[in-house]
């Protein structure tokens, strides 16, 4: 495969408990409804079970219903404002600048993506939202008064993998299914799977992690507490590495991500050199 530009490495992140310390709704959104966090999620679980409903659609419905009952307009601006209360793990806020610089030093472009079942509007309001090439997350459709009325995008645990394909092919518009489903040779895809890294926190990320393992990318699980569930991810070969959720320079996650990027950069150079030699031979 011949490159006319620098190769791209995509780092994809879950958000809740991967970049931030708990579910993003728990910081400000649920308290803004005058509710305890546990009461909101108990209600969501009740709706899910009683209506045999997808868990993500259940929480999106619950947010609209509970806000309406309390006469609190659920608007994009208010959701984005909630993003200012997000607390991140150590090192996250300067992580992107450091990793981008390391990629540049090794001849590759680093692109960051979010694939999350959380609320896109809340993520958009965080201090790190501008670091991402694209944010794939749950999002509302708003009426003429700017009030949320319907889910525009719902990202659940299993359909997360479609967004990996979108990144692979460079089809980032979620309304564009034609190009997403169109067959194309591997060497024409914008970012090969072998240049992808997925970082998540647990079982909800397993489909994407297994996808990385199957297609030659890398999967990393981060944790706040090293429990049996995290250990099982490594034992059962669902991830390549497990690390504490500390993004600080010099920590295990930082060192390994840099090693992976370095390896991907070298692999790409070797592929390019092979292609150059094949082309040279064919021209003789």
C-alpha positions in Angstrom: 0.0 0.0 0.0 1.5 3.3 -1.1 1.0 6.4 1.0 1.0 9.9 -0.5 0.7 11.4 3.0 1.5 10.6 6.6 -0.2 7.5 7.9 -3.0 8.1 10.5 -3.3 6.3 13.8 -6.8 6.4 15.3 -7.2 6.3 19.1 -10.8 5.5 20.1 -12.2 6.1 23.6 -15.2 5.1 25.5 -15.9 8.1 27.8 -17.6 7.2 31.1 -15.2 5.7 33.5 -12.6 5.7 30.7 -11.8 9.4 30.5 -14.0 10.7 33.3 -14.4 9.2 36.7 -18.1 8.2 36.6 -21.2 8.2 34.4 -21.3 11.7 32.9 -25.0 12.2 33.8 -24.1 11.8 37.5 -22.0 15.0 37.8 -24.6 17.8 37.1 -27.5 16.5 34.9 -29.2 14.3 37.4 -28.8 16.7 40.3 -30.3 19.4 38.1 -33.5 17.4 38.0 -33.6 17.5 41.8 -33.0 13.7 41.9 -30.6 11.4 43.6 -28.3 9.6 41.1 -29.6 6.2 42.3 -33.2 7.2 41.9 -32.7 8.3 38.2 -31.0 5.0 37.3 -33.5 2.9 39.2 -36.3 4.6 37.2 -34.4 4.0 34.0 -33.9 0.3 34.8 -37.6 0.1 35.6 -38.6 1.5 32.2 -36.2 -0.8 30.5 -37.5 -3.9 32.1 -41.2 -3.0 32.0 -41.2 -1.9 28.4 -38.6 -4.4 27.2 -36.6 -1.5 26.0 -33.0 -0.9 24.9 -31.1 0.3 27.9 -29.7 3.4 26.1 -33.1 4.4 24.7 -34.6 3.9 28.1 -32.3 6.4 29.8 -32.7 8.9 26.9 -36.5 8.6 27.3 -36.3 8.9 31.1 -34.3 12.1 30.8 -36.9 13.7 28.6 -39.9 12.5 30.7 -38.4 13.4 34.0 -37.3 16.9 32.8 -40.8 17.5 31.4 -42.5 16.4 34.6 -40.3 18.9 36.5 -41.0 21.7 34.0 -37.2 21.9 33.2 -36.7 22.4 29.5 -34.2 19.8 28.2 -32.2 21.9 25.8 -28.8 21.4 24.1 -27.4 24.5 25.9 -28.2 23.2 29.3 -26.8 19.8 28.6 -23.6 21.3 27.2 -23.4 23.4 30.4 -23.4 20.1 32.4 -20.2 19.2 30.6 -18.3 21.8 32.5 -18.7 19.7 35.7 -17.0 16.6 34.3 -14.0 15.4 36.3 -11.3 13.6 34.4 -8.7 11.1 35.4 -5.1 12.2 36.0 -3.4 13.4 32.9 -6.4 13.4 30.6 -6.5 17.1 29.9 -3.0 17.4 28.5 -2.9 13.8 27.1 -4.0 14.7 23.6 -1.3 17.4 23.1 1.4 15.0 24.3 0.3 12.1 22.2 -0.2 14.2 19.1 3.3 15.6 19.5 4.7 12.1 19.9 2.9 11.0 16.8 4.3 13.9 14.8 7.8 13.0 16.1 7.3 9.5 14.7 5.9 10.5 11.3 2.2 9.7 11.9 -0.9 11.8 12.4 -2.9 10.9 15.6 -6.7 11.3 15.5 -8.8 10.9 18.6 -12.4 9.7 18.5 -15.1 9.1 21.2 -17.5 6.1 20.9 -19.8 6.4 23.9 -23.3 5.6 25.1 -23.2 8.8 27.0 -24.7 12.1 25.9 -22.9 13.9 23.0 -24.2 17.3 24.2 -22.5 16.8 27.6 -19.3 15.7 26.0 -19.5 18.8 23.7 -19.5 21.0 26.8 -16.3 19.6 28.3 -12.9 21.2 28.1 -11.5 18.3 25.9 -14.3 18.2 23.3 -12.2 20.1 20.8 -9.5 17.3 20.9 -11.6 14.8 19.0 -11.9 14.3 15.3 -15.4 13.1 15.9 -17.6 12.3 18.8 -20.0 9.4 18.3 -22.5 9.4 21.2 -26.2 9.6 22.0 -27.7 12.8 20.8 -31.2 14.3 20.8 -33.3 15.8 18.1 -34.7 19.2 19.1 -38.0 21.0 18.2 -38.4 24.6 17.0 -38.2 25.8 20.6 -34.9 23.9 21.1 -36.3 21.3 23.4 -35.3 17.6 23.1 -38.1 15.5 21.7 -36.5 12.3 20.2 -33.2 10.4 20.1 -31.3 11.4 17.0 -28.5 9.0 17.6 -28.4 6.1 20.1 -25.1 4.3 20.8 -25.5 1.1 22.7 -22.9 -1.5 23.6 -23.3 -3.7 20.5 -23.7 -1.1 17.8 -20.6 0.7 18.9 -18.7 -1.4 16.3 -20.4 0.4 13.4 -18.5 3.5 14.4 -15.2 1.7 14.2 -16.1 0.8 10.6 -17.0 4.5 10.0 -13.6 5.5 11.2 -11.9 2.8 9.2 -13.6 3.9 6.0 -13.6 7.7 6.7 -17.4 7.8 6.6 -18.0 9.9 9.7 -21.5 11.2 8.9 -23.9 8.9 10.7 -26.6 9.6 8.1 -24.4 8.2 5.3 -25.1 4.5 5.3 -24.5 4.1 1.5 -20.8 4.7 1.7 -20.5 2.8 4.9 -21.9 -0.3 3.4 -20.1 0.0 0.1 -17.4 -2.6 -0.5 -13.9 -1.2 -0.9 -10.5 -2.8 -1.0 -8.5 -2.7 2.2 -5.8 -0.5 0.8 -8.3 2.3 0.0 -9.7 2.6 3.5 -8.7 5.8 5.3 -7.4 4.2 8.5 -6.6 0.5 8.5 -7.6 -1.6 11.5 -3.9 -2.2 12.2 -3.6 1.5 12.9 -6.4 1.6 15.5 -6.3 1.6 19.3 -9.4 1.2 21.4 -9.5 2.3 25.1 -12.4 1.3 27.3 -13.2 0.4 30.8 -15.0 -2.9 30.8 -17.6 -5.4 29.5 -19.6 -2.8 27.6 -16.6 -2.2 25.4 -15.9 -5.9 24.6 -17.4 -5.9 21.1 -15.0 -3.1 20.0 -12.1 -4.7 21.9 -12.7 -8.1 20.3 -12.9 -6.3 16.9 -9.5 -4.8 17.5 -8.1 -8.2 18.5 -9.5 -9.9 15.4 -8.4 -7.3 12.9 -5.0 -6.4 14.1 -5.6 -3.3 16.1 -4.9 -2.9 19.9 -7.4 -3.0 22.8 -6.7 -1.6 26.2 -8.8 -1.7 29.3 -8.4 1.0 32.0 -9.7 0.6 35.5 -10.1 2.5 38.8 -9.9 -0.7 40.8 -8.3 -4.0 39.6 -11.1 -6.5 40.1 -11.9 -9.9 38.7 -13.9 -8.5 35.8 -10.9 -6.5 34.6 -8.5 -9.5 35.1 -10.9 -11.7 33.1 -10.6 -9.4 30.1 -6.9 -10.1 29.9 -7.2 -13.8 30.9 -9.8 -14.4 28.1 -7.7 -12.5 25.6 -10.3 -9.8 25.0 -7.8 -7.1 25.5 -4.1 -6.7 24.9 -3.3 -4.7 28.1 -4.9 -3.5 31.3 -3.8 -0.3 33.1 -5.0 2.0 35.9 -6.9 5.0 34.4 -4.0 7.3 34.8 -3.0 9.2 31.6 -0.1 11.0 33.1 3.2 11.2 31.3 5.5 8.2 32.1 2.7 6.0 33.5 2.0 2.6 32.2 -0.7 3.6 29.8 1.3 6.5 28.4 4.4 4.3 27.8 2.5 1.5 26.1 0.4 3.8 23.9 3.7 5.4 22.7 5.2 2.0 22.1 2.2 1.0 20.0 2.3 4.2 18.0 6.0 3.7 17.4 5.4 0.1 16.2 2.5 1.2 13.9 4.7 3.9 12.4 7.6 1.5 11.7 5.2 -1.1 10.2 3.7 1.5 7.9 7.2 2.5 6.7 8.0 -1.1 5.9 4.8 -1.5 4.0 5.5 1.7 2.0 9.1 0.5 1.2 7.8 -2.8 0.0 5.3 -1.1 -2.2 8.0 1.2 -3.6 10.1 -1.8 -4.5 7.2 -3.6 -6.1 6.4 -0.6 -8.2 10.1 -0.2 -9.2 10.3 -3.8 -10.3 7.1 -3.6 -12.3 8.4 -0.5 -14.1 11.5 -2.3 -15.4 
